[in-house]
Amino acid sequence: MKIYVDKVGSVTRNLQLGRTVHLTDEVRAEEGAVVAVRIHGEKSVYNQLEDVNGRLVTLHAGDIVVGALGHRNALHGYEGVVPESVKVGDRINVLNMGGVIGKCTSHNPGVGMPFEAEVLGQVLVFPEFQSRSGQPAHISNGALKGTAKPVTCPVVYVVGTCMNAGKTYAASAMVRRLMQAGYRVGGAKLTGVSLMRDTLSMQDSGADVVMDFTDAGIVCTGSRTAARVARTIFSEMAAANVDVIVAETGDGIMGEYGVQAILADPELKALGGAFVLCANDPVGAAGGVRHLREVYGIEVDMVAGPATDNAVGVRFVEQVVGLPARNARADAAALGGLVLEKLAPKLGAGRKS
């Protein structure tokens, strides 16, 4: 069946789909399967979809949307799973703004109940020229595979105590300062659920190359995928000849998106030129620094995030926790300057200057 769709979610961007797609009634109930759904109901909050260009568009009842099956485990959003089976006519849910579709199992009151999404079928792709035999679409089609080039540049890991801890603000501030210093910067999002917003922010701040886990064919990371995806992204960035990588991990250091697998990986940890912790409050800052040291042997280099929003938090971090504290919103240049100073022994002269 050929249909015209109203909106295409950014989670499917690897496939470069148009607005006209072919569907099959046989839907594979697997993470990453690309499906078309019809939206039911209206919402006044959390009612937008990020399209393949990163633009947010509002969803309305009756819209036909293309997204991908996946799970989500967001404290401040939805929790959901890929159902054991998915049939045409089933009603499942839109789990995030990137177009991840699954069965919602719990939600945060702040985002309300999710949109219902009536399954219309799985999208078909036609990879062979002039072939009429379609194949079930999956976001791994066209995904990054990784390269054999070794990673020799330093990585700035930006981790947080939770989602919405200011990680993207901090990462973007550091990208901008490194770019201004003349370095070729890679901006990466290693974990979380599919959404282009954070890497686009890094690109807007001056990153020469940006990639995330969806570029590597993953809808939503977890303990089994996170470290592998990080290696894939870093090797691709090494092949793109970046001088430094700023890598944000989505969610918190105790979440369910596989951040722990990256922190525990000796090879990935060894690439760290600096570790930045973003915390929502002083308790999170103190506990996060101690947790990273005791569990992973990681010494945090600086603290950012809402815990440093004013002099009260900065004073606590510097006097009680004993680490530099800089706020990405209030003093982005200072935060960027601090990481530049930390990386100086591992960076040569900027090649772009």
N, C-alpha and C positions, 0 to 999 in steps of 0.2 A: 504494500500500500504506500502510495506517495502522498505526503502531506506538506503543507506550508506551516512553519512554526513561527510564533510571535517573538520568542526570546530564546537565546542560547546561552547557557551558563558558562562561566569562565572555566569551570572544572573540565570542560570538554575541549579546551583550546588546542591541545596537541593534534586533534583531528582536522582542524580548520574547516569545520562544517559550514555549509550555507544555510539559508532559511528554508530550503526545500530538501526534505530527507525522505528516505525510504525506510519503512518499518517492517519488522517481522513479528508475528504473534508469539513466537517462541522467545521468551525472555529468560536469559541466564541470570539466576539469582546469585550474582557474585560481585564483589567489590570492584568497581571500575567499569561495570557494564553501562553503556550509554543508552539512556531510555528517553522516550518522549512521554510527557504527562500533561494532563489538563488540570489547571488550578481551580479549586473550589473555595468559595468564601472570600471575604475581604478582611484586611487587617489594617490597623492604624499604626502599629509599631512593628519593627523587624519585618517589613513587607517589601523589601527590595531584593533584586537579583543583580549580581555583578556580571556584566556580559563579557564577551571574549576580549573586548578592548579595555576592560577595567572600569567601564562606566556603570553606575548604579541606576537601574531602571525599576520602577514600581510595578509590582505584580497585581493583577486584578482577576476576579472570577472569570473563567472562560479562557484565559490565556493558555496557549499551548507552548510548553517550555521543554527544552532539551537539557538534561542534566545527567549525572552519573550516580549509580547506586553506591552507597558507602555508609560508614558508621560515623558517629561523632560522640565525644565524651567531654562536653564543655560545661564547666561549673556555672558560668554566666550565660549559658545558652541552652542548647538542647542536648540530650543524650538520645542516641538512636542506633539501630542496628540494621543490617541487611536481612530481610526476612528469609526464612528457609526456602520459600518458593515465592515467585512473583508471576502473576498472571495478568493478562489484559483485563481491565475492569477493576483490579484491586485498587483500594485507596490507601496510599501510604502518605509520607509527609516530606515537605521541604525542610531539610535540617540546617542548612546554612545559606548564606548569600551567594556562595560560589556555585550553587546548583547541586549540592549533594542531596540525594534522595534516599530515604530509608524509613524505617518504622520508628517513630518517636516513642521512647519509653519513659522519659521524664523531662521536665522543662523548668527553667528558671522563671518565676513570675514576671520578671522584668521584660521578657520577650513575648509573653503570652503563649497561647497554643499555636502550634505551627500550622502553616497552610496544609490542607489536604491536597494530595496529588493523585489523580486517577491515571493509572498506567494505561498508555495507548499502545505500547509495543517497544521493542528494542530497535535502535537505529542500525541500519546496515551500511557498510562501506564497501566500495568497489575498488580494491587496490590494483587489480589487473586491468590494463588498458582495454577498453571496449568490451569488458566482460559483463555479462548480465547476471553473474552469480555473486550475490552479495555475501559479505561476511559480517557476523555480529560485531558491532563497534565496541571498542574498549579503549580507555584513555591511555593504555600502554602503546597503542598504535601511534607511531611517530614520536615516542618518548626518548629522552636522552638515555644512552646506553653506558656512558662512562668512557674514559680513554685510558691508554696505558701510560700517559705522561705522569711522572711522579710529582707530588705536590711538595714544593720547596718553599713556598711563600708562607709568611705567618698568618694565622687565623685569629681574629678577635671574636671570641665567643661572647654573645650577649644572652644571658639567661635571666629568668625571673622567678619570683616566688609564686606567681599565678598568671593567668591571662589578664590583660589590661593593667600590667605593671610598668608600662612605659618603655618596653623593650624596643619598639619600632622607633619611637622618638630618639632614644639613645643611639640605636644603630644608624639612623639617618644623620644624626649630628656628627658621628664619627666618620661616616662615609664622606660627608661634606668637607671636614677638616683634612682628611687624607687626600681627597681629590685636590683641594686647594694647595696642598703641599707638593703636588705634582705627581702623585702616584696613580697608577692604574688600579682601580678598586673593583672588586667583585662583591656584590651584595647577595646574600643567600638567606633563604628561610628553610630551615632543616626539618621542622616538625610542625604538626598541627593538622587542621582540616582545610581543604583547598580554598584559597582566596588569594587573588593577586595583589590586593591592596597594600600589603606590607612591602613586597618587593618593588612595587611601583613607587612607593614613597622613597625607597633607597635610590631608585633610578632618578627620580626627580631631584634627589640631593646630590647627584653627580656620579653614581656608580656606573662604570663602563659596561659591566655585564651583570645581569641579575638572573637568578634561577631559584626555583623552589622544588619541593618534592613532587608536585604535580607535573612539572616538566619531566621528572623522572618516572612518571607513570603511576603515581600513588595518590589516591583520593584523601586518605587520612592515615597518618603514620601511627605506628605502634612499636612495641618492644621488638618485634621481629623484623621490622623494615627500616627503622630510623638510622641505624649505623650504616647499613648498606647504601641507603639513599645519600647520606652525608658523603660517603666515599665517591659515589657517582658524581655528585655536584662538584666536589672539590677537584676531581680529576678533569672534569669539563672546564672548570675555571682555570686550572693550570694550563690546559691546552689553549685557552684564550689569552694566556700570557699576562694574567693580572699580577700586580706586585704584592697585594694584600687582599685578604678576604674578610669581610665583616659578616659573621654568621649568626643570625637570630634563631633561637629555638622557641617555637610556639609553646604556649602553656607554661606551667611551672616545673620546677625541678623535682616535684613530687607528683606530677600529673600522670595521665594515661596515654600520652602520645609518643612515648619512647625516648624522652630526653635523657632518662637514666642510662639507656643503652649507649648513648653517645658519650656521656660523661665517664662511663666505666670502661670505654674502649681505649686501651693504651695507645694505639696508633693515632687515633683522632685527638686524644688528649695531648699527645706530644706535639701536635701542630699548633697548639695554643700559644700565641704570642702575648695575649692578654685575656683575662677573664673579667667580665663586667656583670655585676649582679644588679638587677632592677627589683626594687622592693616597694611594696605599697605602704609600709609603715615601719617604725623603728624595730618592732619585735620581729617582723619579717626580715629586716636587714641583718639583725644580730643572729637570728636562727639560721638564715640562709647561708651566711658566711661560715658559721660553725658546721652546718650540715655538709657543705661542699668540702670542707677541710677533713672532717672525720670520716665521711663515707667514701669520698673519691680522691682524697689527697690533693685537692685543688685549692690553691691559695688565690682568693679573689684579689684583684688589683684595685678595683674602685667600685663604688656603689652609686647608682643613679635611681631614677624612678620617683614616684610620689613621696617616698620617705625623705627625699631631699628637696621637697617643694619650697621650704623656707628655712630660715636660720635655725629653727628649733630642731628639725630633722638633721640638717647638716652637722650641727654641733654634736648631736647624739652619735651619729655615725663616726665622726672624726675623733671624738673624745672617748666614747665608750667602746665602739667596735674597733677603733684604731685604724681606719682606712680613709683614703680621700673620698670625698662625696661631692659630686657635681650634678647639677640638674639640667637635663637636656632642653627643657622649655625655657628656663630662666637664663641659662648661661651655656648655650650649646658650644660656643667656641672654647670655653674652658674645659668641657668634657672631651671635646675632640683633641684639644691640645695635650691633655693628660695622656690619652691613649697614644698620640703621636710620640710623645716623650718616652713612653714605655716601649714602643716598638722600634725606636731609633736604632738600637744596636743590630736589629735584624733587617732593617730597610736600607737600601742604597739611596743614592740621590734620585729624586723623582725623574722619571723618564719623559714625562710630558712637558716639564717646565723648560 
